[in-house]
Amino acid sequence: MQNIIDVRSLNKKYKDHHAVKDINFQVKEGEIFGFLGPNGAGKSTTINMICTMLVPTSGSITINGFDAVKQKSKVRESIGIIFQENTLDEKLTAHENLMLHCKFYKVPKRKRGARIQEVLEIVDLVENRDNRVETFSGGMKRRLEIARGLLHYPKVLFLDEPTVGLDPQTRAHIWEYILRLKEKEGITMFLTTHYLDEAEISDRIAIMDKGKIITINTPAELKKELGGDIIELSTKNNSQVMRDIEKDKNIIDVTVQDNILYIKVHSSDAFISQFIKKLSVPIETLNIRKPTLNDVFLAFTGENIQQSPETQSK
Ligand SMILES: Nc1ncnc2c1ncn2[C@@H]1O[C@H](COP(=O)(O)OP(=O)(O)OP(=O)(O)O)[C@@H](O)[C@H]1O
């Protein structure tokens, strides 16, 4: 598979802050590329540079064969962006919103009608074409934004938390459309998300932290690399537990989040009974499971992938 995005030695420095530090990665044509990282990792800065909205301090970005600094308009023709916040004009109808975008992107006049019809069909909004956007549900607005992002036949679609704030049923519905697009039109998807299940859909995932790409792999490989089992344990005195299990050779790693200890072990089978005997404080909850993508994220960044409550309502 050919690389549709090629990022090399990319840096961005804001006055006294080095936000993106010499990163390198490639995105293959047709894949869903998940771009994850905690708040402030440098994801938006990187995406803004790829989308030509921000000039890099140094390094190179090639999209669809075009240079993101020297061939901005060619790059813009090659990409579609679905922003997190609603950028539709609520007072206009679906059709009028799409027409406005056609003009902006200079889609030839004689092709506009057919193309609008085509994208409305993709997202199942043909019957709503003449209704004002203000009458749409959250899910319909998102679908219309996706339709708009597709109007100029982009090769890459940037999806910035595409289902944030939507209910689970609508989220599942939006994903049906996104996956249909991938299948039918072969569009490459560059996805940022704080939802674990969405990250799982990615063909490959890059995790960014403190301005650097710290790993890139398929979700399955990332989990496999982490290996072993995870024991989730809570007690009234977790620091005593840490002392109890100190120097235990079966333990690979221990992290603490929200007062729960996540103890990574090679295998819990033979280990668990002697582990419990070692504890000098009563157990409140105990759970044993295989690693998830969240464990991968936690291991690399020290944080949970899920949205914090204050950003969830955005
Ligand atoms: N215009 C700016 N001037 C100075 N510093 C900035 C500017 N924009 C971003 N930063 C800093 O650069 C770092 C990376 O920010 P960025 O927005 O790229 O992170 P992010 O991974 O997208 O985070 P989030 O998930 O919260 O959107 C942060 O420390 C941020 O404060």
The ligand as an SDF file (V2000), in Angstrom:
LIG
                    3D

 31 33  0  0  0  0  0  0  0  0999 V2000
   -0.6260   28.9880   19.7080 N   0  0  0  0  0  0  0  0  0  0  0  0
    0.0480   28.4230   20.7040 C   0  0  0  0  0  0  0  0  0  0  0  0
    0.9800   29.1200   21.3930 N   0  0  0  0  0  0  0  0  0  0  0  0
    1.6870   28.5570   22.3960 C   0  0  0  0  0  0  0  0  0  0  0  0
    1.5450   27.2680   22.8080 N   0  0  0  0  0  0  0  0  0  0  0  0
    0.6270   26.5260   22.1670 C   0  0  0  0  0  0  0  0  0  0  0  0
   -0.1750   27.0580   21.0840 C   0  0  0  0  0  0  0  0  0  0  0  0
   -0.9940   26.0660   20.6410 N   0  0  0  0  0  0  0  0  0  0  0  0
   -0.7280   24.9800   21.3970 C   0  0  0  0  0  0  0  0  0  0  0  0
    0.2370   25.2510   22.3060 N   0  0  0  0  0  0  0  0  0  0  0  0
    0.8170   24.3170   23.2940 C   0  0  0  0  0  0  0  0  0  0  0  0
    1.3800   23.2140   22.5800 O   0  0  0  0  0  0  0  0  0  0  0  0
    1.1220   21.9860   23.2650 C   0  0  0  0  0  0  0  0  0  0  0  0
    0.3970   21.0400   22.3260 C   0  0  0  0  0  0  0  0  0  0  0  0
   -0.9160   21.5190   22.1140 O   0  0  0  0  0  0  0  0  0  0  0  0
   -1.9630   20.7850   21.1450 P   0  0  0  0  0  0  0  0  0  0  0  0
   -3.1940   21.6240   21.1150 O   0  0  0  0  0  0  0  0  0  0  0  0
   -1.3100   20.4750   19.8580 O   0  0  0  0  0  0  0  0  0  0  0  0
   -2.2360   19.4370   21.9500 O   0  0  0  0  0  0  0  0  0  0  0  0
   -3.3480   18.3290   21.7120 P   0  0  0  0  0  0  0  0  0  0  0  0
   -2.6460   17.0240   21.8080 O   0  0  0  0  0  0  0  0  0  0  0  0
   -4.0970   18.5970   20.4820 O   0  0  0  0  0  0  0  0  0  0  0  0
   -4.2980   18.5100   22.9560 O   0  0  0  0  0  0  0  0  0  0  0  0
   -5.9280   18.3870   23.0490 P   0  0  0  0  0  0  0  0  0  0  0  0
   -6.2300   16.9180   23.0500 O   0  0  0  0  0  0  0  0  0  0  0  0
   -6.2080   19.0230   24.3830 O   0  0  0  0  0  0  0  0  0  0  0  0
   -6.5240   19.1290   21.9080 O   0  0  0  0  0  0  0  0  0  0  0  0
    0.3310   22.3430   24.5130 C   0  0  0  0  0  0  0  0  0  0  0  0
    1.2300   22.4290   25.6010 O   0  0  0  0  0  0  0  0  0  0  0  0
   -0.2630   23.7050   24.2020 C   0  0  0  0  0  0  0  0  0  0  0  0
   -0.4370   24.4610   25.3700 O   0  0  0  0  0  0  0  0  0  0  0  0
  1  2  1  0
  2  3  1  0
  2  7  2  0
  3  4  2  0
  4  5  1  0
  5  6  2  0
  6  7  1  0
  6 10  1  0
  7  8  1  0
  8  9  2  0
  9 10  1  0
 10 11  1  0
 11 12  1  0
 11 30  1  0
 12 13  1  0
 13 14  1  0
 13 28  1  0
 14 15  1  0
 15 16  1  0
 16 17  2  0
 16 18  1  0
 16 19  1  0
 19 20  1  0
 20 21  2  0
 20 22  1  0
 20 23  1  0
 23 24  1  0
 24 25  2  0
 24 26  1  0
 24 27  1  0
 28 29  1  0
 28 30  1  0
 30 31  1  0
M  END
$$$$
